[in-house]
Amino acid sequence: MFLDLLIAMLWSISPFGEAKLGIPYALLNDINIYLAFVLCFVANVLVFPLMSFFLDVVNRYFMRWYHYKKAAIFVGRRAKAGAGKNVEKYGFWGLMVFVLIPLPGTGVYAGTIAGYLFGLDRRQAFLANTIGIFISCLIVWVTTVVAMGGFN
């Protein structure tokens, strides 16, 4: 059980799945439905401070290298294109709605990058990401629980 819970949390931190994959993984491996929701949500929220540190410190250091800079600009453009109109027009609310959509490419990684690129206040960006993650986790959690046979 511990290993399955750890794997679910790692999926929730991973940019390849986030909690959209961590929650179903935990539930399909017989983790308590409430424990799975809480731990995958918290793991997904931890991405924001990690990404903020990365963008502030590590990213600035690596921008000296051509190949990294080229890849970073590509990722930045993708995040800006996905969230751009909403975040530019609606700010906090646009970022929150962008993050809460449980589709690939719309999670906390892209939300953190979009908030950084659009110069949103760090606290507002964190709150928008957290609310968006919560609603996204709730959608994925309820959908998975119902698909597995409902609440017990």
C-alpha positions in Angstrom: 0.0 0.0 0.0 2.8 2.4 0.9 4.5 1.9 -2.4 1.3 2.4 -4.4 0.7 5.6 -2.4 4.2 6.8 -3.1 3.8 6.1 -6.8 0.5 7.9 -6.9 2.1 10.9 -5.3 5.1 10.8 -7.7 2.6 10.7 -10.6 0.9 13.7 -9.0 4.2 15.7 -9.0 5.2 14.5 -12.4 4.7 16.8 -15.4 3.5 13.7 -17.4 0.4 13.1 -15.4 0.0 15.3 -12.4 -3.0 14.4 -10.1 -5.0 13.6 -13.3 -3.0 10.3 -13.4 -2.0 10.0 -9.7 -5.6 9.8 -8.4 -6.8 7.1 -10.8 -3.6 5.2 -10.1 -4.2 5.3 -6.4 -7.9 4.4 -6.6 -7.2 1.5 -9.0 -4.6 0.1 -6.5 -7.1 0.1 -3.6 -5.9 3.1 -1.7 -8.6 4.7 0.5 -10.5 7.2 -1.8 -10.2 10.1 0.6 -6.5 9.5 1.4 -5.8 9.2 -2.3 -7.6 12.5 -3.0 -5.8 14.5 -0.2 -2.3 13.2 -0.8 -2.4 13.5 -4.6 -3.8 17.0 -4.3 -1.1 18.1 -1.8 1.6 16.5 -4.0 0.2 18.4 -7.0 0.2 21.7 -5.1 3.8 21.2 -4.2 4.7 21.6 -7.9 4.1 25.4 -7.7 6.9 26.2 -5.2 9.2 23.8 -7.0 8.5 25.4 -10.4 8.7 28.9 -9.0 12.2 28.1 -7.6 13.1 26.5 -10.9 12.0 29.6 -12.9 13.6 32.1 -10.5 16.9 30.4 -9.9 17.7 27.4 -12.2 16.1 28.8 -15.3 18.1 32.0 -15.2 21.3 30.1 -14.8 20.7 27.7 -17.7 19.5 30.4 -20.1 23.2 30.9 -21.0 23.2 27.7 -23.0 21.7 27.8 -26.5 20.0 24.4 -26.5 18.4 25.0 -23.1 17.3 28.5 -24.1 15.7 27.2 -27.3 13.8 24.5 -25.4 12.7 27.0 -22.7 11.4 29.4 -25.2 9.5 26.6 -26.9 7.9 25.6 -23.6 7.2 29.2 -22.7 5.4 29.8 -26.0 3.3 26.7 -25.6 2.2 27.7 -22.1 1.6 31.3 -23.2 -0.4 30.1 -26.2 -2.5 27.8 -24.1 -3.3 30.2 -21.3 -2.5 33.5 -23.0 -5.9 35.0 -23.9 -7.5 33.9 -20.7 -4.7 35.0 -18.4 -4.2 38.3 -20.2 -7.8 39.2 -20.2 -9.0 37.7 -16.8 -5.8 37.5 -14.8 -6.4 35.4 -11.7 -9.7 33.9 -12.9 -8.3 33.1 -16.3 -5.4 31.3 -14.8 -7.6 29.4 -12.4 -9.9 28.2 -15.2 -6.9 27.2 -17.3 -5.5 25.0 -14.5 -8.8 23.5 -13.5 -9.5 21.9 -16.9 -8.4 18.3 -16.5 -6.7 17.9 -19.9 -3.1 17.3 -20.8 -1.1 20.5 -20.9 -3.4 22.5 -18.6 -2.1 21.7 -15.2 0.0 23.4 -12.6 3.2 23.2 -14.6 1.7 25.2 -17.5 -0.2 27.4 -15.0 3.0 28.3 -13.1 4.9 29.1 -16.3 1.9 31.2 -17.6 1.7 33.1 -14.3 5.4 33.8 -14.4 5.4 34.9 -18.1 2.4 37.2 -17.6 3.9 38.7 -14.4 1.1 37.7 -12.1 1.7 38.4 -8.4 3.2 35.2 -6.9 0.5 34.9 -4.2 -2.3 35.3 -6.7 -0.7 32.8 -9.0 -0.4 30.3 -6.2 -4.0 30.8 -5.1 -5.3 30.5 -8.7 -3.2 27.4 -9.3 -4.3 25.8 -6.0 -8.0 26.4 -6.5 -7.7 25.2 -10.1 -5.8 22.1 -9.0 -8.4 21.4 -6.3 -11.3 21.6 -8.8 -9.4 19.5 -11.3 -8.6 16.9 -8.7 -12.2 16.9 -7.6 -13.4 16.3 -11.2 -10.9 13.5 -11.8 -11.6 11.9 -8.3 -15.4 11.9 -8.7 -15.2 10.6 -12.2 -12.8 7.8 -11.2 -14.8 6.8 -8.1 -18.1 6.7 -10.1 -16.5 4.8 -12.9 -15.2 2.2 -10.4 -18.7 1.6 -9.0 -19.5 4.6 -6.8 -18.9 5.7 -3.2 -19.0 3.0 -0.5 
